[in-house]
Amino acid sequence: MKRRGFLKHATQTLLAVPALGAFEKLAVAEPFSKPKSEPQAAKTSSLSLNVRDYGAKGDGTTKDTTAIQQTIDRCAVLGGGEVLIPAGNYLTGALQLRSHTLLRLAADAVLTGTGNMDDYPVTQVRWEGRWIAGHTALIYAFDATDTGVVGPGKIVGNDALGGRPRPETPLRHPALIEPINCSNLRFEDFSTSYHLMWSLHPTLCRNVTIKNLTIRSTGGNGDGIDIDSCQHVVIDRCDIATGDDCISLKSGRGAEAASQIGTNPAITTEDVTITNCTFADSIFACIGIGSETSGGIRNVRISDCKFTAAKTFAVYIKSRPGRGAFIEDISCNNLEVSSNVGGFLRLNILNSGLMGEDPVPGDDGIPTIKKFSFTNIKVDHVPVLVEGTGIHPHKPLDGLVLANITGTCAKGIFLANVKNADIRNVQVTGFAGSLLNIDNVTGKGLNGAATIEPPKLPDAIPTPAAPYKPH
């Protein structure tokens, strides 16, 4: 099925949810002229509707799905505004946000997802970089504009619904919040609880503001925020503690995401700003860039953040041959890093993530990586400062700045296949061996570096007998 038509086709599966009409065909993001520093604000009218006026009980046992959805739908057809969830515990299945309609959770208001998988309709959703059949999120949207959720209330997923697709149960499990192909989104001032699945997963979205969220998904494999083929995103002042990545940036996997499908080109994750956040992770990384990168990732700014725990690395940039596309212009500044099992930074472009069917073959499938900058970093007893040897010699990293780094570490910097490096003012103590260890690295600040063995390379991706076709 062509990506342009999948949302229109998906309406056939959503009869359990009140609908305003068929979904529009999937739109293509406009080409970028210049990065925007701030997403556009969502526009809403002065209309405010209270879900209790439409039958919602908020007693924690009555299923309030229909009453809440009807309130959202009525607000939308009246031109938009706010839908108020007053104090109470509202048991609900999946809810669909509408254009120009904002869901507001009052203090002491809790939306609690039901434990019945049938309450979450089946459509096409993204899972590990590919479109597959799966359940909608507890709160979801398709093709909407000027919408979102604001607090100070809470959204609680049913943990029994988390998990990964299996051969015997192939449908993707529900995320907590998932807008698809939407624009001008606000997610502000509320808290979430869910595990074994993603908490917030914008996909193919533009102009997304995520501020002052408290996200908890510990106790299992579940990301906090997954930004998936989105442009112009601000994540600010969030407190995130997760099992898997606190924040993951991705853009699809393999030929399906990297090649042109119908009239839709590959859709890049671009212009992402992450500021003033606190991260703690118990299974993988705090910020993961990749490994699904086939649409490309660029223009990412991370600053003024604290990384208080990570099972692997605070920042992990990852991909593999078969993804293609690029990761470029990544900047991290003024970070505080402590309590990491792996270390501060890892670069692995050789073998991260699943290969899957339809990889991009040959050297075209090796991601191009360039312009990585890490400045003003404070580390506290990290095991490894930088593990950067997982880079392919056919596509070396072009441009790496490591500057003004202080603190303590057990091991120093390890790099392979880097050109135009700029390493300066790295003032760390406590490490064994050489501070700088390199293979095939050129640039500034390399004096006195020790030589290491080159990395082991994965097998080349062969060219298929026939070119990729959507299926």
N, C-alpha and C positions, 0 to 999 in steps of 0.2 A: 504494500500500500504506500502511496506517495505521502510524504510527511504533511504536505499541504492539506490533504483531505482527511487525515486521521481523526482530527477533533470533530469534524462534521459527521464522520461515520460513527464516532464514539457515542453520539447522543442516543443511538439505538439501545445502548446498554444502561442508560441512566434514567429509566422510567420510574425508578423508586424515588426520585428527587423531583420536587416541583420545578418546572422549567418555564422560562420566558420565551423560548424559541430555540431553533437550531443554532449550534455554535457556528461562528464564522470560520472560514478557512484560515489556516495558520499563516500569519503575516511574517514578512521578513524584516528584520531590523534595518533601518536606514543606514547607509554608509556613514562612517564617522568623519566629521570635518575637523573637530578638535575635542579633546576631553572636556567633560563638564565636571566642575568641582563639587557640585551638589545636585542630587536628583530634583526634579520638579516636584513641588508640593501637590499632594492629592487635593482635588477640588470637590467640595461637598456643599450642599445647600443647608439652610437653617432647619429643615424638617427633622424631627426627632420622633421615632416610634418606639414604644416600650413593648418588649415581647410578652409581658404579662397581660397586656391588653388584647393579645391575640391567642390567649389560652395557655401560655407557658406557666408551669407550676413552680419549678425551681426547688423541688423537695428532695431531689437526689434519687428518687425511685420511679417517678413518672417519666416516660420517654417524651421529651419536649421537641423532638426533631421537627415535626410538622409545624408546630406553632412558631418556632424560631425561623424556619425557612420561609413561611408565609409572611412573616414580618419583614424579612429581608427583601422578598420579592415585591411586596406592596411598596416599600420605600423606594425601590428601583423604578417601578412603573409610575410613581408620583414625581419622578424627576431626581430622586436621590436625596441623601441626607445621612442621618445617624440612626442606627438601630441600637437601642440601649438594652443591655443585659444587667438588670439590677441585682442586688445582693441575693445570693441563693446558690444552690448546687443544681445545675441543669444537666440532666442525663440526655445525651443526644447522639445520634448517628451523624453521618457526613452532612456538612452544611456547605452550600455553594454561595460564595460572595458574588455580588453583582456590581456593575459599573456605577460609579458615583455614589456608592453606599458604603459607609464605614461602620464596622461593628465595634461598639464601645462596651468594655467590661468594667462595670463599676467596682469600687472597693468591695471585697468579700463576695464578688461574683466568680463562680467557677463553672467552666464548661467541662464536663466529664464525658469522655467517649464511651459508648457502649462496648460490651465484649462480644457482640454478634457481628461476624464478618459480613453478613448479608446486609448490614446497615451501611456499608461502604461500597458504592457501585463500582462496576468494573469498566475500565476504559483503557486507552493507551497511555502509559506512564514511562518515565525514564528510570532505568535501573542499571547502575554501573556503566553508564554511558550509552546504553542502547534502549530503543523503544520496545517495550514488551507489554503484554496484557497485565493489568494489575488493578488493585483497589485504589480509589481516590483517597485523599487524606481526610482527616476529621474535618478540617476547614480547607476548602479548595476553591479555585477559580479557573475559568477558561476564557481567554480573549476579553478580559475585563480591563477597565481603566479607572483610575481615581478610586481606589478601594483599599481595604486593609483592615487591621485590627489594632485598637489602642486600649490601654489599661486604665486603671491599675489592677485588674482582676487576674485570673489564672486559667490556663488551659491544661487539662490533664488527659493524656491518652491512656487507653486501657492496655497495660503492659502485656496482657495475654495475646494481643494482636501483633506484637512485634515479631521479628524474625526475618529470615532470608527465604527467597523462593527455593523450592526443592523439586526434584523430579516428580514426586508424588503430589506436591502442592505447588504448581508452577506459577501461580499468580503472585505478583509482588504484593507485599503486605502494605497496609496503610501508613503513610507518613502522618505527621501531626498537622502541619500547615504546608500547602503546596499550590501556589499559583503557577499556571502554565500559560505562556504567551500573553502576559499582562503588562501594563505600564502604569507608572505613577502610583506606586504602592507604599503604604505606611504600615510598619509593624513596630509599635512603640509602647513602652511603659507597662508591660505585663510579664508574667512569669509562666514557664512551662515545665511539665514533668512527663517524661516518656522515656522508654529505653528499648533497645533491640531494633530501633528504626530511627530514621531522620526526624528531627524536630521541625526544621524550617527549610524547605527545598524550593526556592524560586527557580523556574526553568524557562528559558527563552523569554525573559522579562527585561524591561527597560525602566530605568529611573526608580530604584528601590531604596527606601530608607528604612534601616533597622536600628533602633535606638533604645537604650535603657531596658534591654531585656535581661531577665534572669532565666537561664536555660539549664535544666538538669536532666541528663540522660545517662547517669552512671548505672552500674550494675549490669551492664551488657553492652553489646556492640551497637552503638547508635550515635551518629553524628549530631552536632548541635545545629550548625548552619551550613548547608550545601548550596553554593552559588553555581548554577549549571547553565552555561551558555547565556549569561546575562550581561547587560551593559549598564554602566552608570549606577553603581551601588555604593552606598555609604553604610558602614557598620560602626556604630559609635557607642561607647559607654555600656557595653554588654558584659555580663558576668556569666561565663560559660564553664560548666563542669560536665564532662562527658565520658562515656566509655571509649568510643572511637574519636575521630578528629573533632576538635571544637569547631573549627571552620575548615571547610574543604572547597577549593575552587577547581572547577572542572568544565569540560566542554565536549564531551562525547568520546566514543571509542571506535576506532577502526574506520573502514571505508564508508560506513553509513554516516558517520559524523564528519569525515574529512572531505568527502567528495560532494559534488553537486547532485542533489536529488530533486528531480522535477525542476522547478525554478528557484529552489531554496539553496543558497550557498551554505558552506560551513558557517556556523554561528559561533563567534568568538566570545569568551568571557573577557571583558575589557573595562577598564576604568573603574577599579574597585579600591575603595579607601577604607582601611580598618584602623580605628584610633581609640585610645583610652579604654581598652578592654582588659579584662582579667581572664586568664585561661588555666584550666587544669584538666588533664586527660589521664585516664587510667589504662588504656589499651593501645593507642597509637600516638599520633602527633597532636600538638595544639593547633597549628595551622598547616594543612596539607595542600600543596598546589599540585594537582594531578591525582591519580595517575591517568585519568581519562582526559586527554588533552588534544584530541584530534581536530577540534574546531579552533584550537589556538587559545593562548592566554597571554594577555599583555596589559601593561599600565596598571600595576598593582602597587599601592602605597600602604605600608604597615608602619604605624608609629605610636609611641607613647603607650605601650602595652606591657603587662606583666604576665610572665609565664611561670606559674607556681608549681606545676607538675606535668610531666609527660612520660609515658611508657617508653617512647623512642626519643624523638627529637622535638624541640620547640617548634622549629620551622623545617619542613620536609618538602623539598621540590622533587617531583618524581614523575617518571613516564617510562617508555620503553620503545625499542624499534617495533614498527607496526602501527604506531599512533600517527606519525607524520606531524605536520603543522609546526607549531613553535610555542616556546615560552620565553617571553622577553619583557624587558623593562620592569624588573621586580625590585622594589626598594624597601628596605627595613631600616628604621632609624629610632633611636632612643628606646631600646627594649631592655627589660630586666628579666633575667632567666635564672631559675633555680630548680632543684629537685627533679632533674631529668635523668632517666635511666640510660638513654642513648647519648644525648648531648645537646648542643645548641642548634647546629645546622647540618642537614644532610642533603646532598645532591645525588640523585640516583636516576639516571636516564637510560639505564641498561636493562633492568629486569623488574620493574615495579608494576604490579597489577596483572590482571588476567590478559592473556593474548586474545582469546576468543576467535570467532570466525571472521573472515574478511578483513585481515590486517592490511595496512598499506605496505606494499612490497618495496624491497631494495633500499637504496639510500634515501629515497623520498619518504620512506617510513620512519627514518631516524629524526626525531624532533630537532629543530633548530633552536638553540638556546643562546641568548645574549643579554647583556646589560643587567647584571645582578649586582646590587649594592647593599652592604650591611655596615652601618655606621653607628657609632655611639651606643655600643652594646655592653651591658654589665652582666657578667656571668658569676654564679656562685657555686663552686664545686661541681661543675658539669663534667661527666666522664670524658667527652671528646668535644673540643671546641668546634671543629669543622671536619666532617667526613665528606669530601668532595671528589672521590675517585671514580664514581660511577658515571663517567662521561665517555661517550664514544669518540675515538680518534677521527672518524670520518666527519663528525660534526662537533668540533670542540666548542666549549663555552667561550664566546667572544665578549670579553669585558666582565671582570669580577673585581669589585672593590670590597676590601675588608679593612676598615679604618676605625681608630679610636675604640678599641675593644679592651676592656679591663676586667679583672676578677681572678678567679681560680679555676683551674681545670686539671684533669688527670692526664690528658693527652692533648696535643696541639692541633695543628692544621695539616690536613692531608688532601692533596689536590692532584688530579691527573687530567691531561688534555684540556688545558686552559690557555688562551692567548689574551694578551692585553690585560693581565692581572695588575692590580694596584693594591699592595699590601703595606700598610703603614700604621705606626703607633699602636701596635698590638702589645699591650702591657699586662700580660697574665702571668700568674705564678702557680707553682705546685705541679707542673707537668713533668713527666718522665720522657727522656730522649730529646729529640730535636723539636723546637717549636714549629718549624715549617718543613714539610716532607712532600716532595713533588716528583712527578713524572710527566714529561712533555708539557711543561708550563713555561710561558714567556711573559715578560712584563716587568714591573717595578717592584722593588722590595723583596727580591728573591735571594739576596746575598746570604750565604751560610746555610742554605736549605739542604737537607739530606735527600738522597735519591731513594725512591721506592720502586717496587715492581709495577709494571703496567697492569691495569685491570683485565680480568678475564672477560672476553666479549661473547655475547650470545650469538647463536647461529643467525645467518642472514635470512630475511624473509623472502621466499621465492616469489617470482611473478606468477600469478594464477593463469591457468589456461584460457580463461575468459575474464574480461573486466567485470568489476562489481556492478550489479544491477539491484535496485531496490526490490525487496521481497518481503 
